[in-house]
Amino acid sequence: MLKLYLIRHGETIWNRERKTQGCRNIQLSRRGILQGRLIAEKLKGRNEDFKKILTSELDRCYLTASFIASKLKIGIEIDSNLREMSFGEWEGLTLEEIKKLYGEEYRLWRNKPCESCIPKGENIRFVQQRCLEAVNRIVKKYDNGSIIIVSHSVAIKTIILGLLGIDLKHFYSITLKNASMNMFEFRDYGPVLVNLNDTCHLEEALG
């Protein structure tokens, strides 16, 4: 049986400052680096047959993936389809700044994300399409073992909803913390979500 781990990157400087990141290449904070090391330890402790790590090309994911790869002694493959959604003109702004400057667009994003057109940004349906392309490619390649994908909050949410056959209108029904672990098992009758937003590996060390 194949297992697919979906790992969100560790905390970044802009996560701490509550700024919208999107495709900006923002670095991990000190806490994010520690989170990356902790998720690597957790995965190593599972003693599974890990085959490969796929990651977004953005540094916050690649460094998180590097910590995991070092512990598991496996390779990393960059897949740009796993990058975060582009938030266009919203990138670098806080939520309060977005509400103030783009009130109408923000209300549409919150209430009907699939219909949202963020200025110079991506539509969430396109994000899901490219992310699922990456997932389907790797799932077809392996029948068993464990695969790890290190990606971003929006990207991972679209994958989870897509694999479960749930409409993207439920996007806001999922929350994913930094360095959280999500895991699917691909059983005979389809993908089964086994872990969602698991951060127990962080709680003892970071509180």
ZIZIBEL-V180910 format. One record per pair of residues at least 24 apart in sequence whose C-alpha atoms are under 7 Angstrom apart, sorted by the first residue. I is the first residue (numbers start at 1). J is the second residue. D is the distance in Angstrom with one decimal. If there is no record, write none. Layout:
i=I j=J d=D
i=I j=J d=D
This chain:
i=1 j=143 d=6.4
i=1 j=144 d=4.5
i=1 j=145 d=6.6
i=1 j=186 d=6.3
i=1 j=187 d=6.4
i=2 j=143 d=5.7
i=2 j=144 d=4.0
i=2 j=145 d=5.1
i=2 j=146 d=5.8
i=2 j=185 d=6.0
i=2 j=186 d=5.4
i=3 j=145 d=6.3
i=3 j=146 d=4.6
i=3 j=147 d=6.3
i=3 j=183 d=6.9
i=3 j=184 d=5.7
i=3 j=185 d=4.6
i=3 j=186 d=6.2
i=4 j=146 d=5.9
i=4 j=147 d=5.0
i=4 j=148 d=5.9
i=4 j=183 d=5.6
i=4 j=184 d=5.1
i=4 j=185 d=6.4
i=5 j=147 d=6.1
i=5 j=148 d=4.6
i=5 j=149 d=6.0
i=5 j=181 d=6.8
i=5 j=182 d=5.7
i=5 j=183 d=4.4
i=5 j=184 d=6.5
i=6 j=148 d=6.1
i=6 j=149 d=5.0
i=6 j=150 d=6.1
i=6 j=156 d=6.8
i=6 j=181 d=6.1
i=6 j=182 d=5.0
i=6 j=183 d=6.0
i=7 j=149 d=6.1
i=7 j=150 d=4.7
i=7 j=151 d=6.3
i=7 j=179 d=6.1
i=7 j=180 d=5.8
i=7 j=181 d=4.9
i=7 j=182 d=6.3
i=8 j=150 d=5.8
i=8 j=151 d=5.3
i=8 j=152 d=5.2
i=8 j=153 d=6.2
i=8 j=178 d=5.6
i=8 j=179 d=4.9
i=8 j=180 d=5.6
i=9 j=60 d=6.0
i=9 j=61 d=5.0
i=9 j=64 d=5.8
i=9 j=150 d=6.4
i=9 j=151 d=6.2
i=9 j=152 d=6.3
i=9 j=178 d=5.8
i=9 j=179 d=5.1
i=10 j=35 d=5.5
i=10 j=36 d=5.6
i=10 j=60 d=6.9
i=10 j=64 d=6.4
i=10 j=178 d=4.9
i=10 j=179 d=4.7
i=11 j=178 d=5.4
i=18 j=94 d=5.7
i=19 j=92 d=5.4
i=19 j=93 d=5.2
i=19 j=94 d=4.4
i=20 j=90 d=6.5
i=20 j=91 d=4.9
i=20 j=92 d=5.3
i=20 j=93 d=5.6
i=20 j=94 d=6.1
i=21 j=91 d=5.3
i=21 j=92 d=6.1
i=22 j=84 d=5.5
i=22 j=85 d=5.5
i=22 j=86 d=4.8
i=22 j=87 d=5.2
i=22 j=91 d=6.0
i=23 j=84 d=5.7
i=23 j=85 d=6.6
i=23 j=86 d=5.2
i=25 j=58 d=5.6
i=25 j=59 d=6.2
i=26 j=60 d=6.5
i=27 j=59 d=6.3
i=27 j=60 d=5.4
i=28 j=60 d=5.5
i=35 j=179 d=6.0
i=35 j=202 d=6.7
i=36 j=64 d=4.9
i=36 j=67 d=6.1
i=36 j=179 d=6.5
i=37 j=67 d=5.7
i=38 j=201 d=6.4
i=38 j=202 d=6.6
i=39 j=179 d=6.6
i=39 j=201 d=6.5
i=40 j=67 d=6.0
i=40 j=68 d=4.3
i=40 j=71 d=6.2
i=42 j=201 d=6.3
i=44 j=71 d=6.4
i=44 j=72 d=6.0
i=48 j=146 d=6.8
i=49 j=145 d=5.0
i=49 j=146 d=5.8
i=50 j=145 d=5.9
i=50 j=146 d=4.5
i=50 j=147 d=5.9
i=51 j=145 d=6.4
i=51 j=146 d=5.9
i=51 j=147 d=5.7
i=52 j=76 d=6.4
i=52 j=147 d=5.4
i=52 j=148 d=6.4
i=53 j=77 d=6.1
i=53 j=147 d=6.2
i=53 j=148 d=4.7
i=53 j=149 d=5.7
i=54 j=78 d=5.7
i=54 j=79 d=6.5
i=54 j=148 d=6.2
i=54 j=149 d=4.8
i=54 j=150 d=6.3
i=55 j=79 d=5.9
i=55 j=82 d=6.5
i=55 j=149 d=5.6
i=55 j=150 d=4.7
i=55 j=151 d=6.0
i=56 j=80 d=5.5
i=56 j=82 d=4.8
i=56 j=83 d=4.7
i=56 j=150 d=6.7
i=56 j=151 d=5.6
i=57 j=83 d=6.6
i=58 j=83 d=6.9
i=61 j=150 d=5.9
i=61 j=151 d=5.9
i=65 j=150 d=6.2
i=81 j=130 d=5.2
i=81 j=131 d=5.4
i=81 j=134 d=6.3
i=82 j=131 d=5.4
i=82 j=151 d=6.0
i=82 j=155 d=6.7
i=83 j=151 d=6.5
i=83 j=152 d=6.9
i=84 j=152 d=5.5
i=84 j=154 d=6.5
i=84 j=155 d=5.6
i=85 j=122 d=6.3
i=85 j=127 d=6.1
i=85 j=154 d=6.5
i=85 j=155 d=6.6
i=86 j=121 d=5.0
i=86 j=122 d=5.3
i=87 j=118 d=6.5
i=87 j=121 d=4.6
i=87 j=122 d=6.5
i=88 j=118 d=6.6
i=88 j=119 d=5.8
i=88 j=120 d=4.4
i=88 j=121 d=3.9
i=89 j=119 d=5.8
i=89 j=120 d=6.1
i=112 j=169 d=6.5
i=113 j=169 d=6.6
i=114 j=168 d=6.8
i=114 j=169 d=6.7
i=127 j=155 d=6.7
i=128 j=155 d=6.8
i=128 j=158 d=5.1
i=128 j=159 d=6.4
i=131 j=155 d=6.6
i=131 j=159 d=6.5
i=132 j=159 d=6.0
i=163 j=191 d=6.5
